[in-house]
Structure formats: structure tokens, C-alpha cells
């Protein structure tokens, strides 16, 4: 028998190394769900795509019966009565995944599948109303045909579904004449929309394509009817003061920017200093108006206004002293007339601060909205605070199915962030996943304010094409994992002030387990006592921490803990030693 060549032995060794569990282990990551639309009330099989999906468990943002239908592949069966947008997350012994999104369609108004008709002659026949789901044609279009009645108002629009589909709609008469075309919409933003009044009874042809002729981009096409056009009520409505004399928490009124003045003035009277949120919404009324806001004093002096370069709906938030004001609303392009409708809301209940987590647009790194922790261990939630002329400290609270303890649960006066340390109970069950919500409370001038931590903004930064359900806004997740190693500390029982001592720390890994790089630090030190952080790679087990005692006022250092933080499949996992005490003696 011939001996293997050296290069062959090397290749074989590399192959074995690459096939080992140590190398194959990876963090849990989701990319998409197929199909992205399921039917309510009907058991549907889905398949997940991503990485590290071996042996994962599935979490849904809506009530559902979940069954795994294949052990070696991430295939599940979902049965739910929920209707609307939803989110999925998976977790395993390798960590917790990001969120992916899907839509649960109403079983009574099913989502039609596109027949991918690529010519006008064979256009797919649809009714009013209809919803059609499909994927764009490469270098081509999909064609649909519907019948309309004279005077009927029809709304045609297309939306991306978990993709960067950029649709173009073209409407034609039965004889091929082009009646309307839409790319972006003043009402629906980057999604195309056509508002159409049927001129005469007959068939009409609708063409849908991606603006860049790309194929495989998921879309939904909507065709909605509103009967015959009966005109609009252009009478402005002015909100009245509360009959009891107390300021109402929110005032809502609807208006039309008439053709004479080109703006609307709504009076606002405050009996005391309040934090006010003002919003003018036109999209909810399917109006093409782009409202611009301006807040004026009684004498006409402007206090705050919408940015001149903003061509989207934005709210104004500001503190107003007691007095009389006016809210001025106009269109960003100076348009006026019966179609320029909007709804004005003035709220006095929104808090003058907002809580969120840091954004992370790089999809190669997980967002800090999911965590791992050991029973009795700690994980840290990075909380950002955006203050709006509000300086008092904000106390943080936690909502969870676990009885967790909180440490560093205060955003200090004028501070903009804090690392909220959450400690799991010692009896937390390894392998379980738990939802967590964070809220903050504070008070100013005798009034209490509260706000929940929000995640919707950073989720949209991560995936702007997704339909993110309101139910996942602010929902964090933590998975309880087994303790991967033991931390042993040889602590000095006694030290002299002004001296330095080495504290040996050892990590006891189970035989054959995967090892990770770690950072080792000492917690619970008072002023005048210092200890630097040390690092360990995946091949070392021991390190010496240097404890330097200057001249603190304490004679004992109690409840000291060595914390070991490891990069656990790209998520920080903290394991602590047992607390210990060091007695201090005066230097002679």
C-alpha cells in the first residue's frame, strides 16, 4: 500500500477539522420564511432559511399551534386564527435569532396567487376587490384584467413583501389606450398607486412590473372599490375645550385645505404648561396632501415648524406655556382644494422622552434585542434615552414571565444611556425563551410620565422593506442556557491597604465541550480599589487578576464577584463566580 502524499494528509486533516462540531457550530440566523404569506385558520407548512438552524425551536409573535414536521430541516406547520402581519424567531443551544416577518391572510378574503401572465392577451382575470401575491417577472411584466362600472372609484396599488420590489403600475382601457401610470405615490410613498374613476362600463387592463426589470421580487397587488364618487365635505372642524374645564388628553379633527386661503388655522388653548405632540396625517385618509405644520403664538409669532426639506408626515413635539396658540397646516407644495384632506391630532399624553436600543444596520451582527443568560446570571440591555427638554432621572422597569432582578435600573439626570443589568432567577429553566419589555417612569412639576422602550425604528433600519407588526415593537427575548463552565477563584482572605495582590482565576470546562474566548473582570469594587480586566483565548484556562488597594475607607471588600464574559455565538454570555470577601488591614 502506498503512503499518502503529504499534501493529501494535510487536505484530509483540514477536511476533518472543518467537519468537526467545533467549526460547524454557528450563531442562529434567519434570512427568510417560505412562504411569506399563510392563511388564517388553515395549517400551513413553512420552511426557514438562514444559518445555525439545527434543532431550533420556533417562536411566533401571535398565538399559534406550532409543530415541527422534520427533525433535520427547519420545517414547521403553523395553525393560527391571527390575521395580519406577524414575526418569527428561533432559538437553540447556540443562541437566539433575529426576527423575520410574514403575513397571515384572512381566510374569508384569500390572497390570490399570481398566474404570471406575461402578455395582455392572456391577462389574469380578477374581481373587485382582490389581493394578488406574486414575484416580479424578469425583464417583463405581469398582466391583470378586471371589469368596472361607470362612476365606480377604484384604487389600484402594489406593495413590496419582504423584498426591495419597486413597482410600476400601468392602467389601460380595453382597446389598449393608456389611462394612467404610477411609480412612486404621494399617498403610499415608494409604492405605486392609481386612484381611478371608471369612465364607462367595460374591461380594463393592469400591468405591473419592477422599475429595474428585476425578477423574483415579492409583491402584493391590491384592487379596491369604493362605489361611486359622491364628493367631499370641505367644512373644517375646530376642536372644543373639555366641558369640565380640564384639558383633554387628545383632540382630533378633520380638515380640508380650502382653495381660498391655502391653509388651515386651528386654535389651541392651554390652561397650564404642557408637553404637546401635534400630528397632521393625510395618508390615513388616502389624501395626496403632504401637511406642513407651524405653531404660532396668539400674535402670529412662529414657535416651531416642520422642516422645509421634509416631504413626509412628521410630528411636532414641544413644551408650551399656558396661553393661546394657533396650529397652522398647509400643503408642502402649496396645493389646495377639496382633495387636500388631513386629520389633525393634538396629544397631551405623550412623554417628553423616548427609550430605544442602539441601531445596527450591519446584518452580519445581531441587533441587541435578544440575549442569552444562565440561571441566576446577568445579561445587559443597552438602553438609549432621547430627551426632549426633559432632565430628571428616569427609573426603568421590566415586564417578563420571569421574576428577574434589576441592577443599574436608572437613567441618571441628563444622561442619554445606561446598561440595564437584568438578573435571572436561579431556578430559570435552561432551554426556555422568554419575552421581555422595558419601560421608564419619571416625573416633572408634579406630573408623572412613562414610556416603553421601542424597537420598531431600529428594526426598520435593518429591514426597510419588511412589514413589521406593532405587536413586536419593544419585545426583547432572552434564552436561558446551561452554564458552560465553572469559575474558580483563589481569593486572598486578607490584604494590606496600599498593596497589590494577584487573584488566580480558573475556568473549568466540561470535557469535550467547545471553548470560547473570554474577558475576565472583578465586580463590586468601591472607590480606592482597582482591578484591570484580563482576556483568555479558547486554549487557556487560567489568568491572574491584579487587585490594587490604595487607601479606601472600608475595612472589608464584601460580595466581590469575578465575572467572565464570553462571545457565545456572537452574543455576550456572562458567568459569575461565587461572591467572596477580602478583609483590609492598615499598612504599618
N, C-alpha and C positions, 0 to 999 in steps of 0.2 A: 504493500500500500504506500502510495506517495504521501509525503508530508505536505500539509497545506502551505502555500506560499505565505510569506509574512504579511503581504497586503491583504490576503484573503482572511488570515486570522484576525487582522485589525478590523476588517469590514464586519466579520462575524461578531466580534466583540462590541462594535458600535451598534449593530442591529439588536443584540441582546440588551444593551443599555437603553436604547430607545424604546424597547418594548417593555421595560420594567415598569412596575406601578409607580415608582418614584417620578419617572419622567412623564408618564402619561397623565398623572394627576393634574388637573387644571381647575381654574375657578369656574363657577357656574355662570353661564352667559346665555341670554336669549336674544335671538335675532328676529324671528317672526313666528307666526302661528298660521297653519294652513288647515282648513280655510279660515279667512279673516272675518267671515260672516257666518253665523249659525242661526238656526231657527228656534225661537222660544217654544217650549212645550214639546220639543222633539229631541230625542237623544242623538247627539252628533259626535262623530269621531273627528278628533283633531290630531295633528302632528306638529311637534315643536322642533324648531331648528336653532342651533347655537353650539355651545361647547360645554363640556363637563356635565352632560345631561344623563349620565349613567345613574340609575337608581334614584332619580329625583322624585319628590312629591310635589303636587300641583296645588297652588292657592289661587282662588278667584276672588275678585272684588265684589261679587254678587252671590246671593245664596244659590247653591247648585249641588247636585249629586255628581261626584267625580269618581270615575272608575278607570283604573289603568288596564289597558287591553293588551299590552305587550311588554314583557319584562326587559328585553334587551334594547328596546327602542322607545323614545319618548312619545308614545301614542296613548291618548286618553279618550274616554267617552264622557261627554258633559250633557246633563239634563237640567234645565233651569226654566223657571217661569218669568225670569227677568226680561225686560225689553229695554234696549238702548245700548249705549257704549259700556264696555267693560274692560277689565285689565286682568292679566295673568302674571303670576310669579311662581318660580320653582325654587326648591331648596333641597339640600342633601348634606352629607357629612363634609362636603367640600365647600359649603357656604350657601349664600343666598344670591339669587339672580336679580337683574334689573326687571322692569315691567315691560310687557308687550301688550298690545291692545287688540280688541276685536269688537264686533258689533253683534248684538243679539236682536234679530229681526222679529217683528210681530208676526206670529203665525197666521193671523187673520188678514194681514196685508203683506203677503210674502214678497221677498226680494226676487225678482225675475233674473234669470241668468241671460247674459248677452249671447245671442246666437252667432256673433262675429260676422254679420253680413257686411261684405266689403264693397257692394255696389248698390246704387239707388234702385235698380230694377228688382232686386231680391231683398229689399229693406225689411227688417223685422217689424211686424205689426204689434203695436202696444196700445193700451187704452189710457184714458184719463180718469183717475190718477194712476201712475205706475212708478215703480222704482226698479232700476235695472243695474245689476252689478256685473262688471267685467274687467278685462285688461286691454289696454290700448293696442291697436294694430301697428306693427312695424311698417313704416313708410306708407301708411294708409289710414283709412277711416272706418268707423262703424256707422251704419245707416239704420234709421228707425222711421216708421210711418204711423201716424195717428190721424183720427178724424175729429174735426172741430165744427162747432155750430156758430153761426154768425152772432157776434156780440159777446161771445164767451171769452173771458180773460184767462189766459194760460201762462203759467210760469214754467220756464224750461231752465234747468240748471244742472251742473255737473260738479262733483267734488272728488278730490283725491281720497283714497282709502289706504292709509299706511304706506304711501309712496309719494314721490315727488311729481306725480302726474300734473301737467299744466295744460288743461283742456281748452279747446276752441270749439264753439257751437255755431253751426250754420243752419238757418231755417229757410226752407224753400217751399214755394207753392207746388201744387200737383203738377203744373206744367214745367217745373224746373226753375222758375224765376226766384232769385234770391230776395228774401224779405227782410232778413236780419242776420247779423253775425256778432258774436261776443267772444272776447278773450278774457280780459280782467273785467271785474264788475265794481261799480261804485257801491253796491249793496253787499256783495259777498266777497269783496277783496280780490284775491288772485283767482278765484273760481269763476267760470263764465256763467252768465245769467241773461236770459231774454224774457222780458215781460211783453206779452203779445196778446192783442185783441183780435180775435178771428174776424176777418173781413167778410167772409161768406162761407156757407156750408161746403165741406169738401175735405179731401185728404191733404195732409201736409207732411213734408219730408224733413227729417232732422239728421244732421251729420255731426259726428263727434270724433275728434282726433286730438292727439298730443301736439302741442305747438312746435315741438322739436322732432316730431315724427318718430319718437321712440316707442318701441313695443314693450309689452309686459308690465305696463304701469297700471296699477289697480285704480278703478274709478267706480263711482255710483252716479247714475243719471236719474234725475227726478223730473217728472212731468206732473204738474199740479193744476187743477182747475179751480176757478173762483166764481163761477156763474157769470152773469152779465154785469158790465160796469154800470154802477148807479151813481157815480160822482163821489165827492169827498166833502166832509164837513170842515169848513175852514175857520170855525169860530174858536178863538183862543179861550182857554180855561185858566183862571187865576186861582191858586190855592188860598183857602181861607184860614185864619188863625183858629186854634183849638178853642171850642166853646167854653171850656173850663178855665181858660186863661193860661194854662200851661202850654209850653211849646211842644208841638207834636214831634215824634221821633223821626218821621219821614213824610215828605209831601211829594205827591206825584201828580203831574198834569200833562195833558197832550195839547200840542200847538201846531199851527201852520205858519210858515214864514210867508206872510202875505206879499202881494205884488206892489203895495204902496210904500211901505217903509223898508222892506227888505230885512227886517229883524223883528225879534220879539223881546219885550221887556216884561219881566215877572218880578213883582215886588216881594221883598223878603224882610220881615221884621223880627228882631231878636230882643227878648226881654233881658237876657244876660249873655255873658261871654260864652261862646260855644265853639267847638271844633266842627266844621261843616264840610260835607262831601257833596259836590254838585256834579251831576252827570246828565248829558243830553244824548239819548240813544235814538238812532234812526233805523238801524238795521233790523231791530226787533219789529218795526212797523213795515219792513220791506220798502223803505223810502230811500231814494238816491241822495238825500241830503247828507252833508258832512258838517255837523254842527260845530261852530266855534263859540267858545264861552268867554264871557267877560263879567267880572263882578265890579259893580260901581257903588260908590257912596251916594248918599241922597243928593249931593250937589253935583254929581256926574263925574267925580274923580275916580279913575280906574285903580283898583287894588290888585287884581290878578287877572290874567287872561291866558287862553290857550296859546301854545307856541305857534308862530306864524308859519313854520315849516311842517306842521303836523297835519296830515290829511287822513286821519283816522280818529275814531271816537276816543277821547281822553277825559278823565275826570279831573276836577279841580278840588284840592283839599287845602283848607286854610283855617286859621283861627280868626274869628270875627267878634269884636266887642259888641255890647248891647247897642242897638240903634236900627236905623232904617237903611236898606240897601236895595239894589236892583240887580237882577241877573239878566244879562243881555245875551241873546242867542242869534247867530246869523249863520249863513252857509259859507264854507271855506272858499267857494268860487263865486259868491255873490248871487247865487240863484235864488229865485223866489217864485211863489205860485202854489197852487193847491196840492201839488205833489210833494212839496218840500215839508214833510211832516216829521215831527220828533216827539219824544217823550222826555220830559224834564223831571228828574228826581233830585230832591234836596234832603239829605240824610244828616241826622244829628247823633246817630248811634255808633258810627264807625270810630275805632280807637285812633289816637294820634301816633301810633307806632305799628310796625308790621314785623313779624317774625318769619324767617325763612332759613333754608340751608344753603350752603355755598353752591354756586353753579359749577358744572363740569361738562363742557361741550365735547371733550375728547371721549369718544365711545370706547376707547381701549382701556379706560379707567372707570371703575364703578362710581356711581353717584353715592354720596354719603347719606342715602335714605334707607339703607339696610345694613344690619350689623350681625356679628356673632359674639357670643359670650358663653362662659362656663357657668355652671350652677354656683351661685354665691359670688360670681365675678362681676367685673365692671366693664361697661362699654361707654364711649363718649360720643354725644351728639353735638356736632358743631352748629350752634345757633347764632344766626346773624340777626341784628336788630336795626331796622331803619326807623329813625326817629324823625318826627315832623314837629319841630319846635316843642319838644317834649323831653325834659331832662331827668325826671325822677327814676329811681331804681325800679326794675320790673322783676317780680317773683315768678319763677317758672314752675309749672305743674305738669303732671303726667297722667294720662289715661291709658290703662293697659289691663289685660286679663290677668297679669302677674302682679303680685304685691311687691313692687320694686321700691327701693330706697333711692333718694336723690342726694347728690353731693354737688357743690358749686352751682346751686339752683337759683342764682341771682345775677341778672344783668345789672351791673353797678351803674350809679348815676353817670349819665352822659356816655356810657360805654356802648360800643356797637357790636360786640360779640362776646360769647362765652362758650366754653366747652362743658356742656351739661353732663356730669358723670352719673350714670344710672347703674345701680347695683341690683342684680337678680337675686331672688330668694335662693337659699341653699338647696331647697327641695325642687327647684325647677327641673322639668323632665328633659333630658337630652333627646334631641331629635325633633322637638316641638318648635313650631313657628308661631310668633305672637305679634299682633298689631299694636302699635304704639302711637299716641298723639301727644303733642306738646302744646301747651298754652301758656300765656303770660298775663299777669294781672298787675295793675298799678293804680294809683290814684293821684289826682291833682285838684286843688282848690275844692276839696270836699266831694269830688265826683270820681267814681270808680270806672276804670277802663279795662277791657280784656280783649285779647286777640289770640287766635290759633295760629300755630306755625303752618305756613303754606309751602307746598312743593310744586304746584301746578306751573309756576313760571319757569323753574329750572327744568322741569320735565319737557316743557315746550321748547326750551333752548336746545335740549338734547335731541328732540324728535318733533320738529315743527309741523310735519305732515300728518301726525297722528291725531286721532280724535280721543282726547284724554278725558275720561269721565270725572265729574265733580266728586264722585264717591272716593277717589283715591287721593284727592288733594289733602296733603298733610299727613297721610298714612305712612308711617315708618314700620319697618319689620325687623325683628331680631330672632335669630335661631339659636337655640340652646345646644351646645356641643359638648362632647366629653372632654374632660381635662386631658390635654395631650401629654403632659409631663408633670413631675413634682418639682417644686422649688425648695431646695435645702439651703439653710443659711447658718453659718458658724458665727453667731453674733458675739461680740465681746460683752461680758456681763458688766464691765466697769471700765471707765476711761477718765483720764485727767483732762481738765479744761486746758486748752492751748495745745493739745496733742493731735496726732493723726494716727488712725488705726485702719488696718486692712480687714475687710469683711469678705471672706470667701463665700461665693455663691455657686451652687452646683445644680444643674438640670438633670433630672433622672428620667430619660426617655424609655418607654417600653421597648423591649427587644423587637427589632424588625420594623419599627414604626418610621414614618417619614419625618425627617427633621427639617426645621426651618431656621432662617436667620432671625436673630432676636436682638432686642435692646433691653438692657437691664438697668433699673434705676431704683433709688430709695425714696419712699414717700413718707410724709408725716414729719418732716424736719422743721423745727422752729427757727426763728431768726438767730443768726450767730452760729449755725451749724450747716455745713456744706458737704455735698457728696456728688461727684460727677457721674454722668451716665456712661455705661460701657456697652460694647457690642460683642455679640458672639455669632460666628458663622455656623453653617449646618454640620460642621465636623468637630466643633469644640463644645465642651460641656461645662467648663468651669471658668470663673472670672473673679478677680478681686476688686471690690468697690473700696474706694478710699474715703473714709469718714473723717472730716476735719472739724474739730470742735474748737471754736475761738473762746469766747467767754460769755455764753448765754446765761440768762437769769435762772433758767431751770436747772434743777439738780437731777432730773431724770428725763430721759427721752422715751416716752411711752407710746405704745401702739405703732411702732415703726413697721413698715411693710416693704419688702422687696417686690417690685412689680416687673414682670417680664412681658414685653410686648413683642409679638411675632407677626410677620407678614403671612397671614393664613389665607392662601389662595387669593392674594390681593386685597384682603380685608384684615384690619388690625384686630388681633385677639390678645386679650390681657389675662395673665395668670399671676396670682399673688402667692407669696409665702404666708406662713402663719405670722401674726404680729409678735413682736418681741420688744423688750425694754433694755435700755442701756443706762446705767447709773453714772453720774458725773461727780468727780471729786475736784476740789480746788488744787491748783498747782502749788506745790510747796517751794 
